[in-house]
Amino acid sequence: MGSTGLDLIESELPKLKKELELDLVIAQAENVTSGRGCSPQDFLRLKAAGVDFCTAGNWTLWRKDIFSLLEDPEQPIIRPANYREGAAGLKYKYLKSPFGKVLFISLLGQTVGRSSKLKLDNPLTAIDQILDAERNIVKSAAIVNFHGDYSSEKIVIGQYLDGRVSAVIGDHWHVPTADARVLPKGTAHITDVGMVGTLNSSLGVKTDIIVKRWRDGLSVSNQLDSDKPWQFNGLIFEVDPKTGKALSATSLNRIYE
Ligand SMILES: [Fe+2]
């Protein structure tokens, strides 16, 4: 979330990769640049810090300068798959890893903040179509990111895809849930993974700005908070590349004073 999140990724991710022996790092990049989308420059900073693939949310298509990267199958960043035909960018991409090909898909839930009026394709039929189209491609893992507001949608899609993909990772709340686990048929799941950003804020925005809007009815713009402590949330999961099934899933929640 914002420059604080990016600064924390740059300072801590290289250490966490070593400490936790991470083979592949996935980051939600939709709030990186001033909370709105991800600029090509910030995408390069994430990659340089050790991020292997960037997923998408309701702010991803807000910045037009990222469109050419979203359309390039070699660039590890996607837009949500269930926008209607004609949206910029590819619906899904593969990453060539040392363990084989990894399929990445982001989906938007059907109620997501200011995007709730958008006409989206149903995320369940959208993912079914992608998995069916790609069923003959040999892959070591398939990772689904579900970006939504409703906990029910975020839980149900995990169970809907259990055993069909390696992981279903919910986000958009910026608040981590305490339910990381491997579902019965081998899919790692968390309802919401949380965020990397400031702890004593409103999802990364200065709390007094939100109070002015909420209590006083003032029309004030968001200002991102940068005060410490900072938080680094994530989901650590292990996949067997031979089967594509998840073996373990645990939350990562670190505080930096
Ligand atoms: Fe979002």
Residues whose N, C-alpha, C, O or C-beta is under 5 A from the ligand:
A	BS01	LIG	G57 N58 H172
